[in-house]
């Protein structure tokens, strides 16, 4: 949102309030590299791996039924 100037909009502020608690978990142990913050990339990867794991678990349970 900072690249397009959307943080000042109402939507940007609401989105920030929703995602910042999740991103703060990763920012606590992933320091920014100068002006580049890699924590959103890691957070998206963790979220993706979690959804893949839950999907696999869901498919495994369905195959038992």
TORVEX-866979 format. One record per residue (C-alpha): x, y, z; residue number from 1; residue in three letters. Coordinates in nm, 2 decimals. Example, Ala and Ser with C-alpha at 12.3 -4.5 7.8 and 13.67 -1.06 7.14 Angstrom:
<nodes>
@X=1.23	Y=-0.45	Z=0.78	i=1	aa=Ala
@X=1.37	Y=-0.11	Z=0.71	i=2	aa=Ser
</nodes>
This chain:
<nodes>
@X=0.00	Y=0.00	Z=0.00	i=1	aa=Unk
@X=0.29	Y=0.24	Z=0.06	i=2	aa=Unk
@X=0.40	Y=0.21	Z=-0.30	i=3	aa=Unk
@X=0.07	Y=0.35	Z=-0.43	i=4	aa=Unk
@X=0.00	Y=0.59	Z=-0.15	i=5	aa=Unk
@X=-0.29	Y=0.38	Z=-0.02	i=6	aa=Unk
@X=-0.20	Y=0.39	Z=0.35	i=7	aa=Unk
@X=-0.38	Y=0.72	Z=0.40	i=8	aa=Unk
@X=-0.71	Y=0.60	Z=0.25	i=9	aa=Unk
@X=-0.99	Y=0.46	Z=0.47	i=10	aa=Unk
@X=-0.94	Y=0.12	Z=0.31	i=11	aa=Unk
@X=-0.57	Y=0.13	Z=0.37	i=12	aa=Unk
@X=-0.62	Y=0.21	Z=0.74	i=13	aa=Unk
@X=-0.87	Y=-0.07	Z=0.78	i=14	aa=Unk
@X=-0.64	Y=-0.32	Z=0.60	i=15	aa=Unk
@X=-0.35	Y=-0.21	Z=0.82	i=16	aa=Unk
@X=-0.54	Y=-0.27	Z=1.14	i=17	aa=Unk
@X=-0.63	Y=-0.62	Z=1.02	i=18	aa=Unk
@X=-0.28	Y=-0.73	Z=0.90	i=19	aa=Unk
@X=-0.04	Y=-0.55	Z=1.13	i=20	aa=Unk
@X=-0.09	Y=-0.79	Z=1.43	i=21	aa=Unk
@X=0.00	Y=-1.09	Z=1.21	i=22	aa=Unk
@X=0.30	Y=-0.91	Z=1.05	i=23	aa=Unk
@X=0.43	Y=-0.80	Z=1.39	i=24	aa=Unk
@X=0.49	Y=-1.16	Z=1.48	i=25	aa=Unk
@X=0.74	Y=-1.19	Z=1.20	i=26	aa=Unk
@X=0.89	Y=-0.84	Z=1.24	i=27	aa=Unk
@X=0.99	Y=-0.93	Z=1.59	i=28	aa=Unk
@X=1.25	Y=-1.18	Z=1.45	i=29	aa=Unk
@X=1.31	Y=-1.07	Z=1.09	i=30	aa=Unk
@X=1.48	Y=-0.73	Z=1.09	i=31	aa=Unk
@X=1.43	Y=-0.51	Z=0.79	i=32	aa=Unk
@X=1.72	Y=-0.49	Z=0.54	i=33	aa=Unk
@X=1.76	Y=-0.12	Z=0.50	i=34	aa=Unk
@X=1.44	Y=0.00	Z=0.34	i=35	aa=Unk
@X=1.33	Y=-0.35	Z=0.25	i=36	aa=Unk
@X=1.10	Y=-0.54	Z=0.49	i=37	aa=Unk
@X=1.09	Y=-0.91	Z=0.41	i=38	aa=Unk
@X=0.84	Y=-1.00	Z=0.69	i=39	aa=Unk
@X=0.54	Y=-0.98	Z=0.46	i=40	aa=Unk
@X=0.69	Y=-1.23	Z=0.22	i=41	aa=Unk
@X=0.77	Y=-1.47	Z=0.50	i=42	aa=Unk
@X=0.42	Y=-1.42	Z=0.65	i=43	aa=Unk
@X=0.26	Y=-1.50	Z=0.31	i=44	aa=Unk
@X=0.47	Y=-1.81	Z=0.28	i=45	aa=Unk
@X=0.38	Y=-1.93	Z=0.63	i=46	aa=Unk
@X=0.01	Y=-1.87	Z=0.56	i=47	aa=Unk
@X=0.04	Y=-2.05	Z=0.23	i=48	aa=Unk
@X=0.21	Y=-2.35	Z=0.39	i=49	aa=Unk
@X=-0.05	Y=-2.36	Z=0.67	i=50	aa=Unk
@X=-0.34	Y=-2.36	Z=0.42	i=51	aa=Unk
@X=-0.16	Y=-2.64	Z=0.22	i=52	aa=Unk
@X=-0.13	Y=-2.84	Z=0.54	i=53	aa=Unk
@X=-0.49	Y=-2.79	Z=0.64	i=54	aa=Unk
@X=-0.60	Y=-2.88	Z=0.29	i=55	aa=Unk
@X=-0.40	Y=-3.20	Z=0.30	i=56	aa=Unk
@X=-0.54	Y=-3.29	Z=0.64	i=57	aa=Unk
@X=-0.89	Y=-3.22	Z=0.51	i=58	aa=Unk
@X=-0.84	Y=-3.45	Z=0.21	i=59	aa=Unk
@X=-0.70	Y=-3.72	Z=0.44	i=60	aa=Unk
@X=-1.00	Y=-3.70	Z=0.67	i=61	aa=Unk
@X=-1.23	Y=-3.72	Z=0.37	i=62	aa=Unk
@X=-1.06	Y=-4.02	Z=0.23	i=63	aa=Unk
@X=-1.12	Y=-4.21	Z=0.56	i=64	aa=Unk
@X=-1.50	Y=-4.14	Z=0.54	i=65	aa=Unk
</nodes>
